[in-house]
Amino acid sequence: MGFFIGCGIVLKQGDKYVLIEEVRGDKAGLYNLPAGTLEVHEDFIECITREAKEETGADITLEHFVGMYQTVIATGSNVVFAVFAGSVADDVTFQSDEHTVIQALSYDEIVELDKTGKLRAPTVLKAISDYRNGQQLPLEAVQAWHIETLNSITVEKDH
């Protein structure tokens, strides 16, 4: 149980979308967008840039903000997921220390993975579908401020 804040990316390579096959725990064998958890003192743009590089080994071009997705799980967990869109060159080969299967798939192949229960969460297909349907907001729609204090709230720094 917990509250998780993360980010993901609808990453295009040509006319395909890059998915990662999860390798750990009960999510092993399921496919996900390149994604990860927001770290302390990190904004969403920093998070998705770092996570995309870690999970694909590729330098991405960040292009749009797709949307904010929330999944409330009956066990008590709550996942908030900021999804972006970007691209990589057609000739990029993916590699990662974290994932052994990183592949660009057609939309129809992703729909088939969904039908067979192989997507990690409903967010994967929903975010790709939203992107394909034109939900492409400017990156400026995501605002972040890095400050020391906010009124009476002080953010502790790591020592």
C-alpha positions as CSV (number, residue, x, y, z in Angstrom):
1,M,0.0,0.0,0.0
2,G,1.2,3.5,-0.7
3,F,1.1,6.6,-2.8
4,F,3.3,6.5,-5.9
5,I,4.1,9.5,-8.2
6,G,5.8,8.6,-11.5
7,C,6.2,9.5,-15.1
8,G,6.1,7.6,-18.4
9,I,6.6,8.3,-22.1
10,V,4.8,7.4,-25.2
11,L,8.0,6.9,-27.1
12,K,7.7,6.7,-30.9
13,Q,10.2,5.1,-33.2
14,G,8.9,5.7,-36.7
15,D,5.3,4.5,-36.7
16,K,5.8,2.2,-33.7
17,Y,5.8,2.7,-29.9
18,V,8.6,1.6,-27.6
19,L,7.6,-0.8,-24.7
20,I,9.7,-2.3,-22.0
21,E,9.2,-5.9,-20.7
22,E,9.3,-5.8,-16.9
23,V,11.7,-8.3,-15.3
24,R,11.1,-8.1,-11.6
25,G,8.6,-9.6,-9.2
26,D,5.0,-10.1,-10.0
27,K,5.2,-7.6,-12.9
28,A,7.8,-9.8,-14.8
29,G,6.7,-10.5,-18.3
30,L,4.3,-7.5,-18.5
31,Y,4.9,-4.6,-20.9
32,N,5.1,-1.0,-19.9
33,L,5.9,2.4,-21.2
34,P,9.4,3.5,-20.4
35,A,8.6,4.9,-16.9
36,G,9.7,5.3,-13.3
37,T,9.2,7.0,-10.0
38,L,9.8,10.6,-9.3
39,E,12.8,11.1,-7.1
40,V,13.1,13.7,-4.3
41,H,14.0,17.2,-5.6
42,E,13.2,16.1,-9.2
43,D,10.6,17.6,-11.5
44,F,8.6,15.6,-14.1
45,I,10.7,16.7,-17.0
46,E,13.9,15.6,-15.2
47,C,12.2,12.4,-14.2
48,I,11.1,11.3,-17.7
49,T,14.4,12.3,-19.3
50,R,16.3,10.2,-16.8
51,E,14.0,7.3,-16.8
52,A,13.8,7.1,-20.6
53,K,17.6,7.0,-20.8
54,E,17.9,4.4,-18.1
55,E,15.3,2.1,-19.5
56,T,16.2,2.4,-23.2
57,G,19.7,3.6,-23.4
58,A,18.6,6.1,-26.0
59,D,18.7,9.9,-26.2
60,I,15.1,11.0,-26.7
61,T,13.5,14.1,-28.1
62,L,10.8,15.2,-25.7
63,E,7.9,16.7,-27.6
64,H,4.6,16.8,-25.7
65,F,2.7,16.3,-22.5
66,V,0.0,13.7,-23.0
67,G,-1.7,13.9,-19.6
68,M,-2.0,13.0,-16.0
69,Y,-3.3,9.5,-15.2
70,Q,-4.4,8.2,-11.8
71,T,-5.0,4.6,-10.8
72,V,-6.7,4.0,-7.5
73,I,-6.1,0.3,-6.5
74,A,-8.5,-1.5,-4.2
75,T,-5.7,-2.7,-2.0
76,G,-5.1,1.0,-1.0
77,S,-2.4,2.1,-3.3
78,N,-2.7,5.2,-5.4
79,V,-0.6,5.8,-8.5
80,V,-0.3,9.2,-10.2
81,F,1.4,9.0,-13.5
82,A,2.4,12.0,-15.7
83,V,2.8,10.8,-19.3
84,F,4.8,12.6,-22.0
85,A,5.4,11.9,-25.7
86,G,8.7,11.8,-27.5
87,S,10.6,10.1,-30.2
88,V,13.9,8.4,-31.0
89,A,15.6,8.1,-34.4
90,D,14.6,5.1,-36.6
91,D,18.2,3.6,-36.4
92,V,18.5,3.6,-32.6
93,T,19.2,0.3,-31.0
94,F,17.9,0.0,-27.5
95,Q,19.9,-1.4,-24.5
96,S,19.6,-1.2,-20.8
97,D,21.1,-2.7,-17.7
98,E,17.6,-2.9,-16.2
99,H,15.7,-4.5,-19.1
100,T,16.5,-7.3,-21.6
101,V,13.5,-6.8,-23.8
102,I,12.9,-3.3,-25.2
103,Q,11.0,-3.2,-28.5
104,A,9.1,-0.9,-30.8
105,L,5.7,-2.4,-31.5
106,S,2.8,-1.3,-33.8
107,Y,-0.4,0.0,-32.2
108,D,-2.2,-3.3,-33.3
109,E,0.5,-5.4,-31.5
110,I,0.0,-3.3,-28.4
111,V,-3.8,-3.8,-28.6
112,E,-3.2,-7.6,-28.8
113,L,-0.9,-7.5,-25.7
114,D,-3.7,-5.7,-23.9
115,K,-6.3,-8.4,-25.0
116,T,-4.0,-11.1,-23.6
117,G,-3.4,-9.3,-20.3
118,K,0.3,-8.6,-21.0
119,L,0.2,-4.8,-20.3
120,R,1.3,-3.7,-16.9
121,A,-1.6,-1.3,-16.4
122,P,-4.5,0.2,-18.4
123,T,-2.5,3.4,-18.5
124,V,-0.2,1.9,-21.2
125,L,-2.9,1.5,-23.9
126,K,-4.9,4.5,-22.8
127,A,-1.9,6.9,-23.0
128,I,-0.9,5.7,-26.4
129,S,-4.5,5.9,-27.6
130,D,-4.9,9.4,-26.2
131,Y,-1.7,10.5,-28.0
132,R,-2.9,8.9,-31.3
133,N,-6.2,10.8,-30.9
134,G,-4.4,14.2,-30.7
135,Q,-4.0,14.7,-26.9
136,Q,-0.7,16.4,-27.2
137,L,-0.3,19.4,-24.9
138,P,2.8,21.7,-25.0
139,L,5.5,20.8,-22.5
140,E,4.9,24.2,-21.0
141,A,1.6,22.7,-19.6
142,V,3.8,21.1,-16.9
143,Q,5.2,23.7,-14.6
144,A,7.8,23.2,-11.8
145,W,9.4,25.4,-9.3
146,H,12.6,24.5,-7.4
147,I,12.4,26.5,-4.1
148,E,13.7,26.2,-0.5
149,T,10.5,27.0,1.3
150,L,6.8,27.4,0.6
151,N,5.1,29.6,3.2
152,S,5.6,27.7,6.4
153,I,6.7,24.4,4.7
154,T,10.4,23.8,4.5
155,V,11.9,21.1,2.3
156,E,14.6,19.2,4.1
157,K,17.8,18.7,2.0
158,D,19.8,15.5,2.0
159,H,23.1,15.9,3.9
